[in-house]
Amino acid sequence: MMSLPDFKEKQILVVKSDLGDRAFLRVDNDNIVFYKNGELKNKIPSFKIFVLFVIGDVAITGYLLRKLASYGASVVFMSRNLNAYSVINAFGEGNYILRNIQYKLGNLKELEMAKHLVKNKIYNQKLLLKYKAGVDLSLSKSKKELDEKIDPIFNEKELLGVEGNFSKDFFQVFFKENGINWHKRAPRSKYDEYNLLLDMGYTFLFNFIDSILKIYGFDTYKGFYHKLFFQRKSLSCDIMEPFRCIIDKQIVKSFNLGQIDKDDFGVSNGRYFLKIDKQEKYIKIFIEAILKHKEDIFVYIKDFYRYLMSDDKTFPEFYLKLK
């Protein structure tokens, strides 16, 4: 199992091929090298890669995949419009003890865990509202209010309603108070530039989290807040919740820095898209934001693993550092 010191050395590598490019990845002296149209574009030691995102059509060898797997790396294949369509994970599939625990969690235990998760997510949203939107909040009072509101909840449906209502209000206040022309959150609809960017950032974050969970041997399809649903990695959706604030914060930061340009986007059949030649800018923005918190994410998942494997551990927490 990977240790934190080993994980600190890990990086995310993104390679991108546009229509008509001749692109390939191969191993050269224990380095992963990326060539596009005969030109060396990137070179990184194999052991440093934790997640490799391959965007567009890129030739890749079986030997390279074996090499990455030996170092615990995952490969995410994405279309040119940045939709992930296939993932090759390196994972501890033999951890049957952990998976047995996952599937034997009762409804009451899952609800208890889900409450911790939702309180953590909402608290991070409140942190953003206080420090990035100027909303006057007593954070210690907020924790008490969250306990009073969420602890008495007796079913997942009611918990989903509380989370959904707060998130709706959060986006409305957070983005508008920072000068963004916000309408509504509409996942996967490409409703406007900011919904598109949220989906994009969350996609990179989701696959990063999924890759760490796989290393520990979790069945990422078996969640405790998001329930079993065909081909949905419900556990990865769960663990992602407290960390969504990383992407939310980054979008506002990029907007305030003037990095988000409306000319970078186009519209087709009422759906926004990011122009091909502008994708790399936003990919870099989101990857850098995630890497700033990579150790926090790793430690959280390690502590979550220990929580499930031991009766005397507490549910992990992640609180966003804003300064």
Buried (B, 14 or more C-beta within 10 A) or exposed (E): EBEEEBBEEBBBBBBBBBEEEEBBBBBEEEBBBBBBEEEEEBEBEBBBBBBBBBBBBBEBEEEBBEBBBEBBBBBBBBEBBBEBEEBBBBBBEEBEEBBEEBEEBEEEEBBBBBBBBBBBBBBBBBBBBBBBBEBEBEEEEBBEBBEEBBEEBEEBEEBBEBBEEBBEEBBBBBBEBBEBEBBEBEEEBBBBBBBBBBBBBBBBBBBBBBBBBBBBBBBBBBBBBBEEEEEBBBBBBBBBBBBBBBBBBBBBBBBEEEBBEEEBBEEEEEEBBBEBEBBEBBBEBBBEBBBEBBEBBBBBBBBBBBBBEEEEEEBBBBEBEEE
